[in-house]
């Protein structure tokens, strides 16, 4: 499958017009946190990237691919990182050729799981594929993983790119038991929301992104039913920080030649919000596997000076669910 098909979440207005949902105001789900089985577990023979299947309560048979942490023994609980591809994406290709998490996360001790979207390879957030019931799929997947592997129920994380970033944001609102989330180039696809409790967020976006633009709708209140939301990165991040209980003030720091980190101050414990803005970069993964010149011309500049994957894993290392 060509890389272009799974990188871009929003390519033409026809794609936007072809999606519908009847959800506008995002509310936290009443879904209880998964009850994860204890450890230790028998050592498995799971191969890197092995595909697994589950039958879900609403969207049929679903698939996901698993990479075990380096040195996994089944005797010690390990953190889980769910990495979500963009629209029209393919799970394995995304984590191996775009985010690079297939190489990075296992070496840092994470069990990496890359779920596959089902309907038109898009995720069900407000405005997209409302019948797919993807949050329930992810929750059931986490429970299933815990029956097979020695996973830590306090250290379950979500990240994703483009529409996958929007879905990661939505999951942080909808599912209990998510310790932190890191959306890239997609946080503005979901109206600002907050889970119970608020989930720490590390947000990434390129200021030159022309697929999911850095500037957009500054209206961060409830919208009409079925609306596909295209928000403004700064406005959405400000609203998320406010919803998390952070102060309106923030600190900006140049963390690489092209990237500024904005940290909101006086956030309640466990409600941290950070925004990483890469100046002039496009719909690309900062520091990920290098894209071809053809793709960079189509998607925009890719940062080579800022390592988003390392920043995400460092952020996740520092957060545990209450």
Residue pairs with C-beta under 8 A, 6 or more apart in sequence:
1 90
1 93
3 93
3 97
3 98
3 291
3 295
4 295
4 298
5 88
5 89
6 85
6 86
6 87
6 88
6 89
6 90
6 93
6 94
6 98
6 121
7 86
7 89
7 98
7 161
7 162
7 283
7 284
7 295
7 299
8 86
8 87
8 88
8 162
8 211
8 283
8 299
9 86
9 87
9 161
9 162
9 163
9 164
9 165
9 166
9 185
9 186
9 189
9 211
9 212
10 16
10 87
10 162
10 163
10 189
10 211
10 212
10 230
11 87
11 211
15 87
16 228
19 122
19 127
19 128
19 129
19 228
20 127
20 130
20 226
21 124
21 125
21 126
21 127
21 128
21 129
21 130
21 225
21 226
22 130
22 225
22 226
23 126
23 127
23 130
23 225
24 126
24 191
24 222
24 223
24 224
24 225
24 226
24 227
25 191
25 222
25 223
26 126
26 170
26 173
26 174
26 190
26 191
26 193
27 173
27 193
28 173
28 174
28 193
28 194
28 195
28 196
29 135
29 173
29 174
29 175
29 176
31 135
31 136
31 139
31 174
31 175
31 176
32 176
33 153
33 175
33 176
33 177
34 139
34 142
34 143
34 146
34 153
34 177
35 143
35 153
36 142
36 143
36 146
36 151
36 153
37 146
37 147
39 74
39 75
39 76
39 77
39 150
40 73
40 74
40 75
40 76
40 150
41 74
41 148
41 149
41 150
42 74
43 72
43 73
43 74
44 68
44 74
44 148
44 149
46 66
46 68
48 67
48 68
48 102
48 106
49 65
49 66
49 67
49 92
49 96
49 102
50 65
50 66
51 63
51 64
51 65
52 63
52 64
52 65
52 66
52 144
53 61
53 62
53 63
54 61
54 62
54 64
54 137
54 140
54 141
54 144
55 61
55 62
56 62
56 133
56 136
56 137
56 140
57 133
57 136
57 140
58 133
58 136
58 137
59 118
59 119
59 131
59 132
59 133
59 134
59 136
59 137
60 118
62 115
62 116
62 118
62 137
62 141
63 91
63 115
63 116
64 91
64 113
64 114
64 115
64 116
64 141
65 91
65 92
65 95
65 113
65 114
65 116
66 111
66 112
66 113
66 145
67 95
67 102
67 105
67 106
67 111
67 112
67 113
68 106
68 111
68 149
69 78
69 105
69 106
69 108
69 109
69 110
69 111
70 106
70 107
70 109
72 78
72 111
72 149
74 149
74 150
75 150
76 150
77 150
77 151
77 152
77 155
78 109
78 110
78 111
78 149
78 150
78 151
78 152
78 155
79 109
79 110
79 111
79 151
79 152
79 155
79 156
79 157
79 179
79 316
80 110
80 111
80 113
80 142
80 145
80 151
80 152
80 155
80 156
80 157
81 101
81 105
81 110
81 111
81 112
81 113
81 157
81 158
81 159
81 313
81 316
82 113
82 114
82 115
82 138
82 141
82 142
82 156
82 157
82 158
82 159
82 160
82 168
82 171
83 94
83 95
83 99
83 101
83 105
83 112
83 113
83 114
83 159
83 160
83 164
84 114
84 115
84 123
84 158
84 159
84 160
84 161
84 164
84 165
84 167
84 168
85 91
85 93
85 94
85 95
85 98
85 114
85 116
85 117
85 121
85 160
85 161
85 164
86 94
86 160
86 161
86 162
86 163
86 164
86 165
86 186
87 120
87 121
87 122
87 123
87 162
87 163
88 120
88 121
88 122
89 117
89 121
89 164
90 116
90 121
91 114
91 115
91 116
92 102
92 114
94 114
94 161
94 164
95 101
95 102
95 112
95 114
96 102
96 103
96 289
97 289
98 161
98 285
98 288
98 289
99 159
99 161
99 285
99 288
99 309
100 285
100 288
100 289
100 309
101 112
101 114
101 159
101 309
102 112
102 114
104 309
104 310
104 313
105 112
105 313
106 112
108 313
108 317
110 157
110 313
110 316
111 145
111 149
111 151
113 141
113 145
115 137
115 138
115 141
117 123
117 132
117 134
118 132
118 134
118 137
119 129
119 131
119 132
120 129
122 128
122 129
122 163
123 129
123 132
123 134
123 163
123 164
123 166
123 167
123 170
124 130
124 131
124 132
124 133
124 134
124 135
124 167
125 163
125 166
125 167
125 170
125 189
125 190
126 170
126 190
126 191
126 227
126 228
126 229
127 189
127 226
127 227
127 228
127 229
128 163
128 228
134 167
135 170
135 171
135 174
135 175
138 158
138 171
138 175
139 175
142 151
142 156
142 177
145 151
146 153
153 177
153 321
154 179
154 320
154 321
155 179
155 316
155 320
155 321
156 177
156 178
156 179
156 321
157 178
157 179
157 180
157 181
157 182
157 316
157 319
158 168
158 171
158 172
158 178
158 181
158 182
159 165
159 168
159 181
159 182
159 183
159 184
159 312
160 166
160 167
160 168
160 183
160 184
160 186
161 184
161 185
161 186
161 285
162 184
162 185
162 186
162 211
162 212
162 283
163 186
163 189
164 186
165 183
165 184
165 185
165 186
165 187
165 189
165 204
166 183
166 186
166 187
166 188
166 189
166 190
167 186
168 181
168 182
168 183
168 186
169 181
169 183
169 186
169 187
169 189
169 190
169 193
169 201
170 190
170 193
171 178
171 181
172 178
172 181
172 195
172 199
172 201
173 190
173 193
173 194
173 195
173 199
174 195
175 195
176 195
176 196
177 321
178 195
178 199
178 321
179 199
179 200
179 316
179 319
179 320
179 321
180 199
180 200
180 201
180 202
180 315
180 316
180 319
181 199
181 200
181 201
181 202
182 201
182 202
182 203
182 204
182 312
182 315
182 316
183 201
183 203
183 204
184 204
184 205
184 285
184 286
184 308
185 204
185 205
185 206
185 209
185 211
185 212
185 283
185 284
186 212
187 201
187 203
187 205
187 231
187 233
187 236
187 237
187 240
188 205
188 212
188 213
188 216
188 229
188 230
188 231
188 232
188 233
188 236
189 212
189 228
189 229
189 230
189 231
190 229
191 220
191 221
191 222
191 223
191 229
191 231
191 236
192 220
192 231
192 236
192 239
192 240
192 243
193 240
193 243
194 240
194 243
194 244
197 270
197 271
197 322
198 243
198 244
198 245
198 268
198 270
198 271
199 271
200 270
200 271
200 272
200 273
200 315
200 319
201 240
201 244
201 272
201 273
201 274
202 274
202 276
202 311
202 312
202 315
203 233
203 237
203 240
203 273
203 274
203 275
203 276
204 276
204 278
204 286
204 308
204 311
205 212
205 214
205 233
205 275
205 276
205 277
205 278
206 214
206 277
206 278
206 280
206 281
206 282
206 283
206 284
206 286
206 300
206 301
206 303
207 214
207 277
207 278
207 279
207 280
207 281
208 214
208 279
208 280
208 281
208 282
208 300
208 301
209 281
209 282
209 283
209 300
210 282
210 283
210 300
211 282
211 283
211 299
212 230
212 283
213 230
214 232
214 233
214 277
215 232
215 233
216 230
216 231
216 232
216 233
217 229
217 230
217 231
217 232
217 235
218 231
218 232
218 235
219 231
220 231
220 235
220 236
220 238
220 239
223 229
233 275
233 277
234 275
237 262
237 273
237 275
238 248
240 273
241 248
241 250
241 264
241 267
241 273
242 248
244 264
244 267
244 268
244 271
244 272
244 273
245 267
245 268
245 271
246 264
246 265
246 266
246 267
246 268
246 271
246 273
247 264
247 265
247 266
247 267
249 264
249 265
249 266
250 262
250 263
250 264
250 265
251 262
251 263
251 265
252 260
252 261
252 262
252 263
253 260
253 261
253 263
254 260
254 261
255 261
255 276
255 306
256 303
256 305
256 306
257 305
258 278
258 279
258 280
258 281
258 303
258 305
258 306
259 276
259 277
259 278
259 279
259 286
259 303
259 305
259 306
260 276
260 277
260 279
261 274
261 275
261 276
262 274
262 275
262 276
262 277
263 272
263 273
263 274
264 272
264 273
264 274
267 273
270 319
270 322
272 319
274 315
276 286
276 306
276 308
276 311
278 286
278 303
278 306
280 301
281 300
281 301
281 302
281 303
282 296
282 299
282 300
282 301
282 302
283 299
283 300
284 291
284 296
284 299
284 300
284 301
284 302
284 303
285 302
285 308
285 309
286 302
286 303
286 306
286 307
286 308
287 303
287 304
287 305
287 306
287 307
287 308
287 309
287 310
288 302
288 308
288 309
290 302
290 304
291 299
291 302
296 302
